[in-house]
Amino acid sequence: MATTIEMAPDHQALRLSQERPAHTASGYPMLLLFFILLGLIIAAAVWLPNGGGAAALALLVLSTLGLLLVAPGFYLLQPNQAAAILLFGDYKGTDRTTGLRWVLPWMVRKKISTRVHNITSEKLKVNDLRGNPIEIAAVIVYRVTDTAQALFDVDNYQEFVEIQVESAVRAIAGKYPYDDIEHKETTLRGDAEVVNADLERELQERVARAGITIDESRLTHLAYAQEIAGAMLRRQQAEAVIAARAKLVLGAVSMVETALQMLSEKGVVELDDERKAAMVSNLMVVLCGEREAQAVVNTGSLYT
């Protein structure tokens, strides 16, 4: 008997909501109607005791019912604010028009801010690419671009973003080494623009399902963990000294080579191999030594 295997849905199929415009009305005509109904109620209340009879009573009842229908439908939207409209739990669209708005009173309005938000993550202790424990933190600038996804596809979009920020920062920290003295690798400390761009892409992929757009992301704190900070500082100092020494020796060799070549070309002095060796030794000591050279008066010769 054949068995049917159902494939798991992909991420696109899991996206249940997508923002669309809602059918709402401007609140100003309805506000005018509200005052008209209020005036009719007042007039009917005055007319009823003065012989208005059934007509005044009917006008009073109808005006009151109309007022009770119109009044609950008002709501305000500020700039960079939206309202998702629901009818008995069914999403009917999003209203982004600012000002005084009106919708049928049995429709629920769920407001959501589309302004720019900032999140500064806590200092996280993670391991870099080489396994060194480091402390890292980042600041993220984001905004809601799809209100339906933000409200209905995740439980709480702000908490969702905070969790994804921590997860993305950890992933990026483990993707690069903290530092590279030879500058052959992309590092967290030396390539901030590359790391920030990678962090932004990583975050955008994670929060897209919640209708969030990442505008900017950058590292705000980066340091070795306290337990290895002293040792890593000494290592950096040693690597810096070695690099400086290497460059110093390279420059000294070039200067000695130039000096010997110029002395030979101009015939200032004839030097055999032994004298050249002695001269090279003296020049290297002078050029590479940390102390100032002191003059020595030689009263003999190299061979006596």
C-alpha positions as CSV (number, residue, x, y, z in Angstrom):
1,M,0.0,0.0,0.0
2,A,1.5,3.3,-1.0
3,T,2.2,5.9,1.7
4,T,1.7,9.6,1.0
5,I,4.4,11.8,2.6
6,E,3.5,15.4,3.2
7,M,6.3,17.9,2.7
8,A,6.9,20.5,5.4
9,P,5.8,24.0,4.2
10,D,8.5,26.5,3.4
11,H,8.9,29.9,5.0
12,Q,6.9,31.6,2.3
13,A,3.9,29.3,2.9
14,L,4.1,30.1,6.6
15,R,3.6,33.8,6.0
16,L,-0.1,34.1,6.7
17,S,-0.6,37.8,6.6
18,Q,0.2,40.6,4.2
19,E,-0.7,44.3,4.5
20,R,-3.4,45.7,2.3
21,P,-5.3,49.0,2.4
22,A,-8.4,49.1,4.6
23,H,-11.7,50.7,3.6
24,T,-12.2,53.5,6.1
25,A,-13.6,57.0,5.9
26,S,-12.5,60.5,6.8
27,G,-13.7,61.4,10.3
28,Y,-14.6,65.0,9.5
29,P,-17.8,64.4,7.6
30,M,-18.8,62.0,10.3
31,L,-17.9,64.6,12.9
32,L,-20.3,67.0,11.2
33,L,-23.0,64.3,11.2
34,F,-22.3,63.8,14.9
35,F,-23.0,67.4,15.7
36,I,-26.1,67.4,13.6
37,L,-27.4,64.4,15.5
38,L,-26.5,66.0,18.7
39,G,-28.5,69.1,17.7
40,L,-31.5,67.0,16.8
41,I,-31.4,65.3,20.1
42,I,-31.4,68.6,21.9
43,A,-34.2,69.9,19.7
44,A,-36.3,66.8,20.2
45,A,-35.7,67.0,24.0
46,V,-37.0,70.5,24.0
47,W,-39.9,69.8,21.6
48,L,-41.2,66.7,23.5
49,P,-42.5,68.5,26.6
50,N,-44.0,71.2,24.5
51,G,-46.5,69.2,22.6
52,G,-44.2,67.3,20.3
53,G,-45.9,64.0,20.9
54,A,-45.0,60.9,19.0
55,A,-43.0,62.8,16.3
56,A,-40.7,64.3,18.9
57,L,-40.2,61.0,20.6
58,A,-39.4,59.2,17.4
59,L,-36.9,62.0,16.4
60,L,-35.3,61.7,19.9
61,V,-35.0,57.9,19.6
62,L,-33.7,57.9,16.1
63,S,-31.2,60.7,16.7
64,T,-29.9,58.9,19.9
65,L,-29.4,55.6,18.0
66,G,-27.6,57.4,15.2
67,L,-25.4,59.2,17.7
68,L,-24.6,55.9,19.5
69,L,-23.7,54.4,16.1
70,V,-21.5,57.3,14.9
71,A,-19.6,58.1,18.1
72,P,-17.7,54.9,18.7
73,G,-16.3,54.8,15.1
74,F,-13.9,57.8,15.5
75,Y,-10.1,57.3,15.9
76,L,-7.0,59.4,15.4
77,L,-3.8,58.5,13.5
78,Q,-0.7,60.5,14.0
79,P,2.2,60.6,11.4
80,N,4.0,57.3,11.1
81,Q,1.2,55.5,12.8
82,A,-1.1,52.9,11.3
83,A,-4.2,51.0,12.4
84,A,-5.1,47.4,11.5
85,I,-8.8,46.9,11.0
86,L,-10.4,43.7,12.1
87,L,-14.0,42.4,11.8
88,F,-14.7,39.7,14.3
89,G,-11.0,38.6,14.2
90,D,-10.7,38.8,10.4
91,Y,-8.1,41.1,9.1
92,K,-9.7,43.7,6.7
93,G,-6.7,45.9,6.0
94,T,-4.5,48.7,7.4
95,D,-5.3,52.4,7.5
96,R,-2.2,54.7,7.2
97,T,-4.0,58.0,6.5
98,T,-3.3,60.5,9.3
99,G,-5.8,62.7,11.0
100,L,-9.4,62.0,12.2
101,R,-10.7,58.7,10.8
102,W,-13.9,56.8,11.1
103,V,-14.9,53.2,10.6
104,L,-18.0,51.1,11.5
105,P,-18.1,50.8,15.3
106,W,-18.1,47.0,15.3
107,M,-14.7,46.9,13.6
108,V,-11.7,46.7,15.9
109,R,-8.7,49.1,15.4
110,K,-5.3,47.9,16.5
111,K,-2.8,50.7,16.3
112,I,0.9,50.1,15.6
113,S,3.8,52.5,15.3
114,T,5.7,52.7,12.0
115,R,8.3,55.1,13.4
116,V,12.0,54.3,13.6
117,H,13.0,52.2,16.6
118,N,16.4,51.7,18.3
119,I,17.6,48.6,20.1
120,T,20.9,48.5,21.9
121,S,21.8,44.9,22.7
122,E,23.3,43.9,26.0
123,K,27.0,43.1,26.1
124,L,27.3,39.4,25.1
125,K,30.2,37.2,25.9
126,V,30.8,35.0,22.8
127,N,33.7,33.3,21.1
128,D,35.2,34.7,17.9
129,L,36.3,32.6,14.9
130,R,39.5,31.6,16.7
131,G,37.7,30.6,19.9
132,N,38.8,33.6,21.9
133,P,36.1,34.9,24.4
134,I,35.1,38.4,23.5
135,E,32.5,41.0,24.6
136,I,30.3,42.4,21.9
137,A,27.2,44.7,21.6
138,A,25.4,46.3,18.8
139,V,22.8,49.0,18.1
140,I,20.0,48.3,15.6
141,V,17.7,50.8,13.9
142,Y,14.5,49.3,12.5
143,R,10.9,50.1,11.6
144,V,7.7,48.3,10.8
145,T,7.0,48.1,7.1
146,D,4.3,45.4,7.0
147,T,1.8,46.0,9.8
148,A,-0.1,42.8,9.2
149,Q,3.0,40.6,9.5
150,A,4.2,42.5,12.6
151,L,0.8,42.1,14.3
152,F,-0.4,38.7,13.3
153,D,2.6,36.6,12.2
154,V,4.6,36.9,15.4
155,D,3.3,37.1,19.0
156,N,5.2,40.3,19.9
157,Y,7.3,41.9,17.2
158,Q,9.4,43.9,19.6
159,E,10.4,40.9,21.6
160,F,10.9,39.0,18.4
161,V,13.4,41.6,17.1
162,E,15.3,41.7,20.4
163,I,15.8,38.0,20.3
164,Q,16.8,38.0,16.7
165,V,19.3,40.8,17.4
166,E,21.0,38.7,20.1
167,S,21.1,35.7,17.8
168,A,22.5,37.6,14.8
169,V,25.2,39.3,16.9
170,R,26.3,35.9,18.2
171,A,26.4,34.5,14.7
172,I,28.5,37.4,13.3
173,A,30.9,37.3,16.3
174,G,31.7,33.7,15.6
175,K,32.2,34.3,11.9
176,Y,35.2,36.6,12.2
177,P,38.3,36.8,14.3
178,Y,38.7,39.6,16.7
179,D,42.0,40.8,15.2
180,D,44.7,39.9,12.7
181,I,48.1,41.5,13.0
182,E,49.0,40.5,9.5
183,H,45.9,42.1,8.0
184,K,45.1,39.0,5.9
185,E,41.6,38.4,7.2
186,T,38.5,40.3,7.7
187,T,38.3,41.1,11.4
188,L,35.8,42.5,13.9
189,R,38.1,45.2,15.0
190,G,39.7,46.2,11.7
191,D,36.8,45.9,9.2
192,A,33.9,47.6,10.9
193,E,32.1,48.5,7.6
194,V,32.2,44.9,6.3
195,V,31.1,43.5,9.7
196,N,28.2,46.0,10.1
197,A,27.0,45.3,6.5
198,D,27.1,41.6,7.2
199,L,25.2,42.1,10.5
200,E,22.5,44.1,8.7
201,R,22.0,41.4,6.1
202,E,21.9,38.7,8.7
203,L,19.3,40.6,10.7
204,Q,17.2,41.4,7.7
205,E,16.9,37.8,6.8
206,R,15.8,36.9,10.3
207,V,13.2,39.7,10.9
208,A,11.7,39.8,7.4
209,R,9.0,37.4,8.4
210,A,7.7,39.9,11.0
211,G,7.4,42.7,8.5
212,I,10.5,44.5,9.9
213,T,13.0,46.5,7.8
214,I,16.5,47.1,9.2
215,D,17.7,50.6,8.4
216,E,21.1,50.5,10.2
217,S,23.2,48.2,12.4
218,R,26.6,48.7,13.9
219,L,28.8,47.4,16.7
220,T,28.9,49.7,19.7
221,H,31.2,47.6,22.0
222,L,34.0,45.2,21.2
223,A,36.7,43.9,23.6
224,Y,38.4,40.8,24.8
225,A,36.8,39.1,27.8
226,Q,38.3,40.1,31.1
227,E,39.9,36.7,31.7
228,I,42.1,37.0,28.7
229,A,42.3,40.7,28.1
230,G,45.7,41.0,29.8
231,A,47.2,38.1,28.0
232,M,45.8,39.2,24.6
233,L,47.1,42.8,25.2
234,R,50.6,41.4,25.8
235,R,50.3,39.3,22.7
236,Q,49.3,42.3,20.7
237,Q,52.2,44.3,22.1
238,A,54.6,41.4,21.2
239,E,53.2,41.1,17.7
240,A,53.5,44.9,17.3
241,V,57.2,44.8,18.5
242,I,58.0,42.0,16.1
243,A,56.4,43.8,13.2
244,A,58.2,47.0,14.0
245,R,61.5,45.1,14.3
246,A,61.0,43.4,11.0
247,K,60.4,46.7,9.2
248,L,63.4,48.2,11.0
249,V,65.7,45.4,9.9
250,L,64.4,45.6,6.3
251,G,65.1,49.3,6.2
252,A,68.6,48.9,7.8
253,V,69.6,46.3,5.2
254,S,68.5,48.6,2.4
255,M,70.5,51.5,3.9
256,V,73.6,49.3,4.4
257,E,73.3,48.0,0.8
258,T,73.0,51.5,-0.5
259,A,76.0,52.7,1.5
260,L,78.3,49.9,0.3
261,Q,77.2,50.5,-3.3
262,M,77.9,54.2,-3.1
263,L,81.3,53.7,-1.4
264,S,82.3,51.2,-4.1
265,E,81.0,53.3,-7.0
266,K,82.7,56.6,-5.9
267,G,85.9,54.8,-4.8
268,V,85.9,56.4,-1.4
269,V,87.5,53.4,0.1
270,E,88.5,49.9,-1.0
271,L,86.9,47.3,1.2
272,D,87.6,43.6,1.1
273,D,85.1,41.0,2.3
274,E,86.3,41.1,5.9
275,R,86.1,44.9,6.1
276,K,82.7,44.9,4.4
277,A,81.5,42.4,7.0
278,A,82.8,44.5,9.8
279,M,81.2,47.6,8.3
280,V,77.9,45.8,7.8
281,S,78.0,44.6,11.4
282,N,78.6,48.1,12.8
283,L,76.0,49.8,10.6
284,M,73.3,47.2,11.6
285,V,74.1,47.7,15.3
286,V,73.8,51.5,14.8
287,L,70.6,51.4,12.8
288,C,68.8,48.6,14.7
289,G,70.0,49.4,18.2
290,E,67.6,51.0,20.7
291,R,70.4,53.2,22.2
292,E,72.2,56.0,20.6
293,A,75.5,55.2,18.9
294,Q,78.7,56.2,20.7
295,A,81.8,57.1,18.7
296,V,84.8,54.9,19.1
297,V,88.3,56.1,18.0
298,N,90.2,53.2,16.5
299,T,94.0,53.8,16.9
300,G,95.0,50.6,15.2
301,S,93.7,48.7,12.2
302,L,91.3,45.8,11.6
303,Y,94.2,43.3,11.5
304,T,96.3,44.4,14.6
